[in-house]
Amino acid sequence: MSLISYIISQTKLPELSVKNTVELLNEDATIPFISRYRKERTGNLDEVQIGDIVKYKEQFEALEKRKTAVLKAIEEQDALTPELKQKIESVQDLTALEDLYLPFKKSRKTKAETARQNGLEPLAKIIMSQNASDLGSIAFKYIKGNIASADDALEGARHIIAEWINERTDIRTNIRHQLERFAMISTKVVKSKIEDEDAQKFRDYFDWEESLSRIPSHRLLAILRAETEGFIKSKITIDDDKALTKIEDRIIRANNESTEHIKMAIQDAYKRLLLPSLSNEALQNAKIKADEAAISVFAKNLKQLLLGSPLGEKRILAIDPGFRSGCKVVCLDAQGGLLYNETIYPHPPKNDTLGAMKKISSLSEAYQIEAIAIGNGTASRETEAFIRKIRFKDDIQVFVVSEAGASIYSASKIARDEFPNYDVTVRGSVSIGRRLQDPLAELVKIDAKSIGVGQYQHDVDQTKLKKELDVVVESCVNAVGVNLNTASASLLSYVSGIGPKLAENIVNYRDEHGAFSSRKDIQKVPRLGAKAFEQGAGFLRVKSAKNPLDDSAVHPESYSIVEKMAKDLGKEVSDLIGNTSELQKLDLKKYCTDTVGLPTLQDIIKELEKPGLDIREQAKVFTFNQNIKTINDLEEGQLLPGIINNVTNFGAFVDIGIKESGLIHVSNLSDTFVTDVNAHVALHQQVIVKVLDVDIPRKRIQLKLQK
């Protein structure tokens, strides 16, 4: 099967779309570029469909690479027959390929290998023929060297037969099928750890049993974490008698002296080789599915977080709250530049509330502050209450901002390079303020795993997680677009076709030569060639450029089309910007060519109507219930404002303004059955919740979403 055929079989997408997309990918085109600027070639595929093509392309290439290695290894053993070669070349998945390779793997010394070295393979073949009589006499002939008796010879022969059974692809496939459909996973607590304080969060799994095929991803990952930490033991089981009977039905053809030995070999193969290997494989497959589900949840959450509402280019006073160590205050200009920093002590033990009020008030006037950002960590509620008591001359909005990952950023190389003369507390405060201005631009500086919007993110396959999250970040950055003259190297590195090294070169060139006056100027950046310009230019924005198209999503390769449109209307290009009535007069079919069709032309018109439109909503002010300070203030039946701060497959967590987040279980999201949590709530959504239950000792809060 060819690569194109394989992708079509998995995606059901049109052949021409797949073929052209693969060609573009082989030319190193990125997913955002292909989906935005090559719609004619792909048949208007979206980012998800192109992402699927990428996934199955990689799967096919990995399979082909493994086939080549397997064929070479078998050939080196002089064991590659034309029939086996054909089987290997036509196999469609890695599991089936590994089954074919199993008999040829050079493994550690096995019982069967020892038996072969003792010359017992002929005896094993005699038993498997199932027509020999008086096996004791036949086995007696094999007594020599390490074989001291006929029983030793028969046992060795059974080891060889057990290995043959283990290597049969039909038997392995049958056991796999039973494990897929009927396997149960059960857990038992490690008795010595039953009172361990850290084990209590896994108390539900001290004695648990569930179908492996139906266990939710979060539960399997919790069980595996509990086992890794040594609190429980897990086990995968199926109906052994049923499995053994199915193997016997495939092998036993007679009822004589050989039959009992074959039955013993079958039991040995099943218990020693087949079940341990295939049950572990089944668990690993379940783990892969659980990882995929958890990564999908994380990716959705991350996308919502990155596309969170920006306040925009406003002058910000940001506060990282604290008690004993004080509150770290910074003032930022509209582009996020640090203007001033200081520490105030409005809370115990110093209680310099009056002095802190005066300082905040004077800083707000001196730096013409337009909004205040307060981190949501320790002392957040107290700091918010303190700020709201200040009477400012101008109307200043107050926002509580998530601190998740801010400490990671403040200690990172990126932060040290940006603020070499300031400590981590100042850097952390700057990050809080910038998150209010533009969450996307700031959060791309932090390892996505540290942002805290995942579900068992440290337990899943880290390579797959990073890859998926990088795709999400790239998608969000390119969907929003990047200001070429203010973007950090971190943000620029996610622009289509740019990458970390070119991003660094762009920033260095900008520092040395000043702001870029047009998109084409970036071609002067060292090592930024035609390919990188083609891939990235459409996602870069140059504010107040001579050509207004430089501040739009219209790609430079299409500027001539817009110029022709303007000429046909007797206008300048600048006259078309936002001029819907004039744009509607155009007959787009006139501008179609072999490479540019209606999808691209419609995108151009849409962009000219609202150039550089930010797809994100504007930030909104939010206030928690000021009477709720700790979990002890909660009572059943209370209605409270909250912000969704994590979405999982089993429900959503809500920040209600105290240290502990409450959980809206999936069953409490709606009065009807919920199949997808994301259909009901989104990260950072402002909601009203009802308190259902408060478990103070376990610090658990159950909530219900109010419509």
Secondary structure, DSSP 8 states (H G I E B T S, - for coil): --HHHHHHHHH---HHHHHHHHHHHHTT--HHHHHHH-HHHHTS--HHHHHHHHHHHHHHHHHHHHHHHHHHHHHHTT---HHHHHHHHH--SHHHHHHHHGGG---S--HHHHHHHTT-HHHHHHHHHT----HHHHHHTT--TT--SHHHHHHHHHHHHHHHHHH-HHHHHHHHHHHHHH-EEEEEE-GGGTT-GGGGGGGGGSEEEEETTT--HHHHHHHHHHHHTTSEEEEEE--HHHHHHHHHHHH----SHHHHHHHHHHHHIIIIIIHHHHHHHHHHHHHHHHHHHHHHHHHHHHHHHHT-----S--EEEEE--STT-EEEEEE-TTS-EEEEEEE--STTT--HHHHHHHHHHHHHHTT--EEEEESSTTHHHHHHHHHTS--SS--EEEEE--TTHHHHHTSHHHHHH-TTS-HHHHHHHHHHHHHH-HHHHHTTS-GGGG--SSSTTTS-HHHHHHHHHHHHHHHHHHH-EETTT--HHHHTTSTTTHHHHHHHHHHHHHHH-S-SSGGGGGGSTT--HHHHHHHGGGEE-TT-SSGGGGSS--GGGHHHHHHHHHHTT--HHHHTT-HHHHTT--GGGG--SS--HHHHHHHHHHHHSTT---S---------TT--SGGG--TT-EEEEEEEEEETTEEEEE-SSSS-EEEEGGGS-SS--S-GGGT--TT-EEEEEEEEEETTTTEEEEEEE-
